[in-house]
Amino acid sequence: MAEKNAQKNHGKSGNAREERLKAALKANMARRKAQAKARAASGNKADKDEG
């Protein structure tokens, strides 16, 4: 029973977790976008090797 009460009591900690996850997701998406951009720029040279 104590666990059910603990799950319902999100309060500030739940909001802080959401904000932290949102910031991490934003940073991750920015990193992936930069990686894709770099791959696209250097990919033209690497894709020509058809061995």
C-alpha positions as protocol buffer text, in pm:
chain_id: "A"
residue {
  index: 1
  type: MET
  ca { x: 0 y: 0 z: 0 }
}
residue {
  index: 2
  type: ALA
  ca { x: 283 y: 238 z: 73 }
}
residue {
  index: 3
  type: GLU
  ca { x: 414 y: 197 z: -282 }
}
residue {
  index: 4
  type: LYS
  ca { x: 81 y: 307 z: -433 }
}
residue {
  index: 5
  type: ASN
  ca { x: 90 y: 628 z: -228 }
}
residue {
  index: 6
  type: ALA
  ca { x: 450 y: 694 z: -327 }
}
residue {
  index: 7
  type: GLN
  ca { x: 367 y: 660 z: -697 }
}
residue {
  index: 8
  type: LYS
  ca { x: 83 y: 910 z: -675 }
}
residue {
  index: 9
  type: ASN
  ca { x: 301 y: 1167 z: -495 }
}
residue {
  index: 10
  type: HIS
  ca { x: 497 y: 1299 z: -793 }
}
residue {
  index: 11
  type: GLY
  ca { x: 484 y: 1668 z: -710 }
}
residue {
  index: 12
  type: LYS
  ca { x: 801 y: 1867 z: -777 }
}
residue {
  index: 13
  type: SER
  ca { x: 1020 y: 1561 z: -829 }
}
residue {
  index: 14
  type: GLY
  ca { x: 803 y: 1447 z: -1119 }
}
residue {
  index: 15
  type: ASN
  ca { x: 821 y: 1789 z: -1282 }
}
residue {
  index: 16
  type: ALA
  ca { x: 1196 y: 1810 z: -1226 }
}
residue {
  index: 17
  type: ARG
  ca { x: 1238 y: 1468 z: -1388 }
}
residue {
  index: 18
  type: GLU
  ca { x: 1030 y: 1574 z: -1686 }
}
residue {
  index: 19
  type: GLU
  ca { x: 1233 y: 1892 z: -1729 }
}
residue {
  index: 20
  type: ARG
  ca { x: 1558 y: 1697 z: -1700 }
}
residue {
  index: 21
  type: LEU
  ca { x: 1443 y: 1443 z: -1958 }
}
residue {
  index: 22
  type: LYS
  ca { x: 1324 y: 1719 z: -2190 }
}
residue {
  index: 23
  type: ALA
  ca { x: 1663 y: 1890 z: -2170 }
}
residue {
  index: 24
  type: ALA
  ca { x: 1846 y: 1561 z: -2230 }
}
residue {
  index: 25
  type: LEU
  ca { x: 1627 y: 1483 z: -2530 }
}
residue {
  index: 26
  type: LYS
  ca { x: 1687 y: 1828 z: -2677 }
}
residue {
  index: 27
  type: ALA
  ca { x: 2063 y: 1790 z: -2637 }
}
residue {
  index: 28
  type: ASN
  ca { x: 2053 y: 1441 z: -2787 }
}
residue {
  index: 29
  type: MET
  ca { x: 1854 y: 1557 z: -3089 }
}
residue {
  index: 30
  type: ALA
  ca { x: 2095 y: 1847 z: -3145 }
}
residue {
  index: 31
  type: ARG
  ca { x: 2390 y: 1606 z: -3126 }
}
residue {
  index: 32
  type: ARG
  ca { x: 2229 y: 1366 z: -3373 }
}
residue {
  index: 33
  type: LYS
  ca { x: 2149 y: 1651 z: -3610 }
}
residue {
  index: 34
  type: ALA
  ca { x: 2511 y: 1767 z: -3600 }
}
residue {
  index: 35
  type: GLN
  ca { x: 2633 y: 1411 z: -3662 }
}
residue {
  index: 36
  type: ALA
  ca { x: 2399 y: 1369 z: -3958 }
}
residue {
  index: 37
  type: LYS
  ca { x: 2513 y: 1700 z: -4101 }
}
residue {
  index: 38
  type: ALA
  ca { x: 2879 y: 1600 z: -4064 }
}
residue {
  index: 39
  type: ARG
  ca { x: 2813 y: 1261 z: -4222 }
}
residue {
  index: 40
  type: ALA
  ca { x: 2634 y: 1422 z: -4514 }
}
residue {
  index: 41
  type: ALA
  ca { x: 2926 y: 1659 z: -4571 }
}
residue {
  index: 42
  type: SER
  ca { x: 3191 y: 1386 z: -4553 }
}
residue {
  index: 43
  type: GLY
  ca { x: 2964 y: 1114 z: -4691 }
}
residue {
  index: 44
  type: ASN
  ca { x: 3005 y: 1235 z: -5049 }
}
residue {
  index: 45
  type: LYS
  ca { x: 3374 y: 1143 z: -5041 }
}
residue {
  index: 46
  type: ALA
  ca { x: 3329 y: 811 z: -4858 }
}
residue {
  index: 47
  type: ASP
  ca { x: 3038 y: 686 z: -5072 }
}
residue {
  index: 48
  type: LYS
  ca { x: 3246 y: 686 z: -5392 }
}
residue {
  index: 49
  type: ASP
  ca { x: 3442 y: 380 z: -5272 }
}
residue {
  index: 50
  type: GLU
  ca { x: 3242 y: 102 z: -5437 }
}
residue {
  index: 51
  type: GLY
  ca { x: 3530 y: -153 z: -5424 }
}
